[in-house]
Amino acid sequence: MSILWTIFIGLIAGALAKFIMPGKDPGGIIITILIGIAGSIVFTYLGEFLGFYEPGQTAGFIGATIGAIILLAIYRLFKKPGA
């Protein structure tokens, strides 16, 4: 059940991140889920570094969304113009 919950939260967090930052980004439901899951991982480590979380804690829904927004921003920095 944990994997299904992670996928569901990843989908919602990724979709919310794409809604907050509209534009031409890699699309599709699978990519959206992966962005949300990766965002959760990114913000878990960032949160531990900044002292938001104790070691072993994971980012919640808001953290996953913030992490997904960070990933979309990084993608846009390195995306070729016009591509």
Backbone torsions as a table, in degrees:
resi	resn	phi	psi	omega
1	MET	NA	-30.4	-178.3
2	SER	-62.5	-40.8	179.2
3	ILE	-65.4	-43.1	178.6
4	LEU	-63.1	-39.8	178.6
5	TRP	-64.7	-41.7	178.7
6	THR	-62.1	-43.3	178.4
7	ILE	-64.2	-42.3	-179.8
8	PHE	-63.8	-47.8	178.5
9	ILE	-63.1	-39.1	176.8
10	GLY	-61.1	-41.6	178.3
11	LEU	-62.8	-48.3	-178.1
12	ILE	-66.1	-44.9	-179.6
13	ALA	-64.7	-42.7	178.3
14	GLY	-64.8	-41.5	178.8
15	ALA	-65.8	-40.7	178.2
16	LEU	-65.6	-39.7	177.5
17	ALA	-62.9	-42.1	178.0
18	LYS	-68.1	-31.0	177.3
19	PHE	-70.2	-40.4	-179.6
20	ILE	-70.7	-36.3	-179.8
21	MET	-117.2	75.0	-178.6
22	PRO	-68.0	154.6	179.0
23	GLY	151.4	-175.5	-179.9
24	LYS	-83.7	103.5	178.3
25	ASP	-127.6	165.6	175.5
26	PRO	-57.5	134.9	-171.1
27	GLY	-114.2	-172.0	-179.4
28	GLY	95.0	154.7	-175.5
29	ILE	-68.7	-35.6	-179.4
30	ILE	-66.5	-44.3	178.8
31	ILE	-64.5	-39.4	178.2
32	THR	-61.7	-43.9	177.2
33	ILE	-62.0	-45.2	-178.7
34	LEU	-65.2	-37.5	176.6
35	ILE	-62.9	-43.1	178.8
36	GLY	-64.3	-43.5	178.8
37	ILE	-66.5	-45.2	178.1
38	ALA	-63.8	-36.5	176.6
39	GLY	-61.7	-38.6	177.1
40	SER	-64.2	-42.1	179.0
41	ILE	-65.1	-45.9	179.8
42	VAL	-58.9	-47.7	-176.3
43	PHE	-73.4	-24.8	174.6
44	THR	-62.0	-49.0	-179.8
45	TYR	-70.5	-38.6	177.6
46	LEU	-64.4	-41.8	178.5
47	GLY	-64.4	-38.5	175.8
48	GLU	-65.1	-43.1	180.0
49	PHE	-62.2	-40.7	-178.1
50	LEU	-84.4	-6.5	177.2
51	GLY	89.7	11.5	177.2
52	PHE	-73.6	-34.5	-176.3
53	TYR	-123.3	150.8	172.1
54	GLU	-81.4	157.3	175.6
55	PRO	-55.9	132.5	-179.3
56	GLY	96.9	-17.1	176.1
57	GLN	-80.4	152.5	178.0
58	THR	-114.6	159.8	178.6
59	ALA	-71.0	145.8	176.6
60	GLY	-88.6	-161.7	-176.7
61	PHE	-62.4	-45.5	-178.9
62	ILE	-65.8	-41.9	177.5
63	GLY	-63.0	-40.7	177.6
64	ALA	-62.8	-39.8	179.1
65	THR	-66.6	-44.2	177.7
66	ILE	-62.1	-42.5	177.3
67	GLY	-62.4	-39.5	178.1
68	ALA	-66.7	-38.1	176.2
69	ILE	-63.3	-41.7	177.7
70	ILE	-60.5	-44.3	179.5
71	LEU	-64.0	-41.0	177.6
72	LEU	-64.6	-38.2	178.0
73	ALA	-64.8	-42.4	178.5
74	ILE	-64.7	-41.4	177.7
75	TYR	-58.3	-44.3	-178.9
76	ARG	-67.9	-29.1	177.2
77	LEU	-66.5	-36.6	-175.2
78	PHE	-99.2	-4.4	179.9
79	LYS	-70.0	139.6	177.8
80	LYS	-70.0	136.8	177.6
81	PRO	-61.5	136.3	179.2
82	GLY	82.1	-1.2	-179.0
83	ALA	-94.2	NA	NA
